[in-house]
Amino acid sequence: MVTHTLEYIDAGWSKTTYGHIKFYKRDAAGTWIDNTAALIKDNVGCLHPRKAVVADFNGDGKPDVFFACHGYDKDPWPGEQPHVLLSQQDGTYTNVTLPVTCFCHSASAVDFKGTGYADIVVTNNLAPSAPFFFRNNKGSFTVDTASLPNTLTNKALFSTEFIDFNSDGKYDLWIGGNEPGSTDSGDAGTMASQIILNDGSDGFLKSKTYDLPTVPDYGLPLDIVYQSGKVYLLRTNIGGGPENYGKSFYTTAAIQSIDFTTLKSSVVYAHSGAYANGMQWVNWLIPYNSAVVAMDKAYTISVN
């Protein structure tokens, strides 16, 4: 198991207190034990990591790790450089800082061409504000801003995932962020969450696009699970909506269920205020048996 700590906020929003990457393994009793020293020498990571993506980036058949990071989370939101851990022949990992500065809140990776080298799509909110590809050059990466629709430019997009929604063997793209009616500052830069079908061309410029129903009270989709023909979106509030207008950001949680065929939508879970663990929002969903649950069992959330 690989993790990345976030330390600068507890250190008084110190801009030099970076997080650390850690590896864990299970011992004979099934207990997770720290195995960092055996796998990586330089484990200093990002200031503000947001999502880890596991895929084979250097084509050696072993899992590598990309960390989407967005940096200091206050004005002027300068962004930061993401990190990627690349597996080595001796079983260890090198910690590579990519030479691109972005407010990369989310990412997802897919080997589109079946070459053993996965490309990465990241969301980015630094100028020019648009999601982009990190195209994989056998373990190194170049920025590709031309393979995604220009309708995604200058939108407040924070979440993305590759999923094969129509079961054709090709990974489609889900992307979402601030939705119309969801903020008290107006609708500039907002967009309905979208599913963009993969047209098989190693890009998404000519793909069919589905706008998913919005929920202004919970206008920021953070995560997605697709199961049994239903899209489940994990959401929080960002200031707007008649129910949550005026509340501080990230103080509610909701799960929306959408039938992928009909786009019929309903909110199947909603919560406001603090949970038992002190958090007021939920970070990740996972499929578990026939249900969709919060990754952290402290939330006791389960829907289907």
C-alpha positions as CSV (number, residue, x, y, z in Angstrom):
1,M,0.0,0.0,0.0
2,V,1.3,3.5,-0.8
3,T,0.2,6.7,0.9
4,H,1.1,10.4,0.8
5,T,0.8,12.6,3.9
6,L,-0.4,16.2,4.0
7,E,1.5,18.1,6.6
8,Y,1.7,21.9,5.8
9,I,-1.7,22.8,7.1
10,D,-1.1,21.4,10.6
11,A,2.3,23.3,10.4
12,G,0.5,26.6,10.2
13,W,0.2,26.6,6.4
14,S,3.9,26.4,6.0
15,K,4.8,26.6,2.3
16,T,8.0,24.5,2.9
17,T,6.5,21.6,4.9
18,Y,6.1,19.0,2.2
19,G,4.3,15.7,2.7
20,H,6.0,12.3,2.6
21,I,5.4,9.2,0.6
22,K,5.1,5.9,2.6
23,F,4.8,2.3,1.7
24,Y,3.2,-0.4,3.9
25,K,3.0,-4.2,3.7
26,R,1.2,-6.8,5.7
27,D,3.1,-9.0,8.1
28,A,2.2,-12.7,8.8
29,A,-0.5,-11.6,11.2
30,G,-2.1,-9.3,8.6
31,T,-1.0,-6.1,10.3
32,W,0.1,-3.2,8.1
33,I,3.8,-2.3,8.8
34,D,5.9,0.5,7.4
35,N,8.1,-0.7,4.5
36,T,9.1,2.7,3.2
37,A,12.9,2.5,3.8
38,A,13.1,-0.7,1.7
39,L,11.3,0.7,-1.3
40,I,12.3,4.4,-1.7
41,K,15.2,6.5,-0.6
42,D,13.8,10.0,-1.3
43,N,10.2,10.0,0.0
44,V,9.6,13.7,0.1
45,G,6.5,14.4,-2.0
46,C,4.1,17.3,-2.7
47,L,2.9,20.1,-0.5
48,H,-0.7,19.3,-1.1
49,P,-1.4,15.8,-2.7
50,R,-4.9,15.1,-3.9
51,K,-5.0,11.8,-5.6
52,A,-2.8,8.8,-6.3
53,V,-3.1,6.9,-9.6
54,V,-1.5,3.5,-10.0
55,A,-0.5,2.2,-13.4
56,D,2.5,0.8,-15.3
57,F,4.2,4.0,-16.6
58,N,7.6,2.6,-17.5
59,G,6.5,-0.6,-19.2
60,D,8.2,-3.1,-16.9
61,G,5.1,-4.9,-15.8
62,K,5.2,-3.4,-12.3
63,P,2.8,-0.8,-10.8
64,D,4.0,2.8,-10.7
65,V,2.3,5.7,-8.9
66,F,1.4,9.2,-10.1
67,F,0.4,11.8,-7.5
68,A,-1.9,14.6,-8.6
69,C,-1.0,17.6,-6.5
70,H,-2.3,21.1,-6.5
71,G,-0.1,22.9,-4.0
72,Y,-0.8,25.7,-1.6
73,D,-4.6,25.8,-1.2
74,K,-5.0,29.6,-0.6
75,D,-4.6,32.7,-2.6
76,P,-2.8,33.0,-5.0
77,W,-3.1,29.2,-5.6
78,P,0.4,28.9,-7.2
79,G,0.1,25.2,-8.1
80,E,2.9,22.8,-7.8
81,Q,4.8,20.0,-9.7
82,P,3.3,16.5,-9.5
83,H,5.4,13.5,-8.6
84,V,5.6,10.0,-10.2
85,L,7.2,6.9,-8.6
86,L,8.8,4.7,-11.1
87,S,9.7,1.0,-10.4
88,Q,13.3,-0.1,-10.8
89,Q,14.9,-3.5,-11.5
90,D,16.0,-3.9,-7.9
91,G,12.4,-3.6,-6.7
92,T,12.8,0.0,-5.3
93,Y,11.2,3.2,-6.7
94,T,12.6,6.5,-7.9
95,N,10.7,9.6,-7.0
96,V,10.5,11.9,-10.1
97,T,9.2,15.4,-10.0
98,L,7.6,16.3,-13.3
99,P,8.7,19.6,-14.8
100,V,5.2,21.0,-15.0
101,T,3.4,23.3,-12.5
102,C,-0.4,22.8,-12.3
103,F,-3.3,22.9,-9.9
104,C,-3.8,19.2,-10.5
105,H,-6.7,18.3,-8.3
106,S,-7.4,14.9,-10.0
107,A,-6.0,12.4,-12.5
108,S,-6.7,9.1,-14.1
109,A,-4.5,6.8,-16.3
110,V,-5.1,4.4,-19.2
111,D,-2.9,2.6,-21.6
112,F,-4.8,3.6,-24.7
113,K,-2.6,1.9,-27.3
114,G,-1.9,-1.3,-25.4
115,T,1.8,-0.6,-25.5
116,G,2.4,-1.1,-21.7
117,Y,2.8,2.6,-21.1
118,A,-0.2,4.4,-19.6
119,D,-1.1,8.0,-20.4
120,I,-2.5,10.3,-17.7
121,V,-5.3,12.9,-17.9
122,V,-5.2,15.6,-15.2
123,T,-7.5,18.4,-14.2
124,N,-5.7,21.8,-14.1
125,N,-6.9,25.2,-12.8
126,L,-3.9,27.3,-13.6
127,A,-3.8,29.4,-16.8
128,P,-4.5,28.2,-19.3
129,S,-7.1,26.5,-17.2
130,A,-7.9,23.2,-18.9
131,P,-7.4,19.5,-18.3
132,F,-4.6,17.9,-20.3
133,F,-2.8,14.7,-21.1
134,F,0.5,13.7,-19.7
135,R,1.5,11.7,-22.8
136,N,3.8,8.8,-21.9
137,N,7.1,8.5,-23.7
138,K,8.2,5.2,-22.2
139,G,8.5,6.6,-18.7
140,S,8.8,10.3,-19.3
141,F,5.9,12.6,-20.1
142,T,5.0,15.5,-22.3
143,V,2.0,17.8,-22.0
144,D,-0.7,17.3,-24.6
145,T,-3.4,20.0,-24.6
146,A,-4.8,19.2,-28.0
147,S,-6.6,15.9,-27.5
148,L,-9.4,17.0,-25.3
149,P,-12.4,19.2,-26.3
150,N,-11.8,22.9,-26.1
151,T,-15.2,23.2,-24.4
152,L,-13.4,22.1,-21.2
153,T,-11.2,25.2,-21.2
154,N,-11.7,27.9,-18.5
155,K,-14.0,25.6,-16.5
156,A,-13.6,24.9,-12.8
157,L,-13.0,21.2,-13.2
158,F,-11.6,19.2,-10.3
159,S,-12.5,15.5,-10.7
160,T,-11.9,12.9,-13.4
161,E,-11.8,9.2,-14.0
162,F,-11.5,6.7,-16.8
163,I,-14.4,4.1,-16.9
164,D,-15.8,2.0,-19.7
165,F,-19.4,3.2,-19.5
166,N,-20.8,1.5,-22.7
167,S,-18.9,-1.8,-22.3
168,D,-17.2,-1.5,-25.7
169,G,-13.7,-2.3,-24.4
170,K,-12.5,1.4,-24.5
171,Y,-12.1,3.6,-21.5
172,D,-14.4,6.7,-21.5
173,L,-13.7,9.9,-19.6
174,W,-15.8,11.3,-16.8
175,I,-14.9,14.9,-15.7
176,G,-16.7,17.3,-13.3
177,G,-16.3,20.4,-11.3
178,N,-18.3,23.4,-10.2
179,E,-21.8,23.1,-11.6
180,P,-24.3,25.8,-12.7
181,G,-26.3,27.1,-9.7
182,S,-23.8,25.7,-7.3
183,T,-21.8,28.8,-6.2
184,D,-22.9,32.2,-4.8
185,S,-20.5,34.0,-7.1
186,G,-22.4,33.2,-10.3
187,D,-22.1,30.6,-13.0
188,A,-18.9,31.8,-14.7
189,G,-16.7,28.8,-15.3
190,T,-19.3,26.3,-14.3
191,M,-20.2,23.1,-16.2
192,A,-22.3,20.1,-15.8
193,S,-20.4,16.9,-15.1
194,Q,-19.7,15.1,-18.4
195,I,-19.1,11.6,-19.7
196,I,-17.1,11.8,-22.9
197,L,-17.1,8.5,-24.8
198,N,-13.9,7.2,-26.3
199,D,-14.1,7.3,-30.1
200,G,-11.0,5.0,-30.4
201,S,-8.8,7.7,-31.8
202,D,-6.5,8.0,-28.7
203,G,-8.3,11.3,-28.0
204,F,-11.7,12.7,-27.3
205,L,-12.2,15.5,-29.8
206,K,-14.9,13.7,-31.9
207,S,-16.5,11.8,-29.0
208,K,-20.2,11.7,-28.0
209,T,-20.7,13.7,-24.8
210,Y,-23.3,13.2,-22.1
211,D,-24.1,16.0,-19.7
212,L,-25.1,14.5,-16.4
213,P,-27.9,16.0,-14.2
214,T,-26.7,18.7,-11.8
215,V,-27.5,19.0,-8.1
216,P,-26.9,22.7,-7.2
217,D,-27.2,22.0,-3.4
218,Y,-24.2,19.7,-3.8
219,G,-22.5,21.3,-6.7
220,L,-19.1,19.8,-6.7
221,P,-18.7,16.1,-7.7
222,L,-15.6,14.7,-6.1
223,D,-15.7,11.0,-7.0
224,I,-17.5,8.4,-9.1
225,V,-18.4,4.7,-9.1
226,Y,-20.0,3.0,-12.0
227,Q,-21.9,-0.2,-11.1
228,S,-24.8,-2.2,-12.6
229,G,-25.6,0.5,-15.2
230,K,-25.7,3.2,-12.6
231,V,-23.4,6.2,-12.1
232,Y,-22.9,7.2,-8.4
233,L,-21.4,10.6,-7.9
234,L,-20.1,11.7,-4.5
235,R,-20.7,15.4,-3.9
236,T,-20.2,18.3,-1.6
237,N,-21.4,21.9,-1.4
238,I,-19.5,25.0,-2.7
239,G,-21.7,27.8,-1.5
240,G,-24.8,27.7,-3.7
241,G,-28.1,25.9,-4.0
242,P,-31.3,26.8,-2.2
243,E,-30.6,24.4,0.7
244,N,-26.9,25.0,1.2
245,Y,-26.6,28.6,0.1
246,G,-24.3,30.5,2.4
247,K,-22.8,27.4,4.1
248,S,-19.0,27.1,4.1
249,F,-17.6,25.0,1.4
250,Y,-17.1,21.3,2.0
251,T,-19.5,21.0,4.9
252,T,-22.0,18.6,3.4
253,A,-21.9,15.2,1.6
254,A,-24.3,13.6,-0.9
255,I,-24.4,10.7,-3.3
256,Q,-26.3,11.0,-6.5
257,S,-27.5,7.9,-8.5
258,I,-27.9,8.3,-12.2
259,D,-29.2,5.6,-14.6
260,F,-26.7,5.7,-17.5
261,T,-29.3,4.8,-20.1
262,T,-32.0,7.2,-19.2
263,L,-30.0,9.8,-17.2
264,K,-32.8,9.6,-14.5
265,S,-31.3,11.0,-11.4
266,S,-31.9,11.0,-7.6
267,V,-30.0,11.9,-4.5
268,V,-29.8,8.7,-2.5
269,Y,-27.8,10.0,0.4
270,A,-27.3,13.4,2.0
271,H,-25.6,14.6,5.2
272,S,-24.8,18.0,6.7
273,G,-22.4,18.7,9.5
274,A,-19.7,16.8,11.2
275,Y,-19.3,13.0,11.2
276,A,-18.0,11.0,14.2
277,N,-14.5,11.4,12.9
278,G,-14.8,15.2,12.8
279,M,-14.9,15.5,9.0
280,Q,-17.8,17.3,7.3
281,W,-17.3,15.9,3.8
282,V,-16.4,12.5,2.3
283,N,-13.4,12.0,0.1
284,W,-13.8,8.7,-1.8
285,L,-16.3,6.0,-2.8
286,I,-15.6,2.4,-3.7
287,P,-17.8,-0.5,-4.9
288,Y,-18.0,-3.2,-2.1
289,N,-20.0,-6.4,-2.7
290,S,-23.2,-5.1,-4.3
291,A,-23.2,-1.7,-2.6
292,V,-21.3,1.6,-3.0
293,V,-19.6,2.7,0.2
294,A,-17.3,5.3,1.6
295,M,-13.7,4.1,1.5
296,D,-13.3,5.1,5.1
297,K,-15.6,2.9,7.2
298,A,-15.9,5.7,9.8
299,Y,-18.6,7.3,7.6
300,T,-20.8,4.2,7.7
301,I,-22.2,5.1,4.2
302,S,-23.6,2.3,2.0
303,V,-26.0,2.8,-0.9
304,N,-27.2,0.8,-3.9
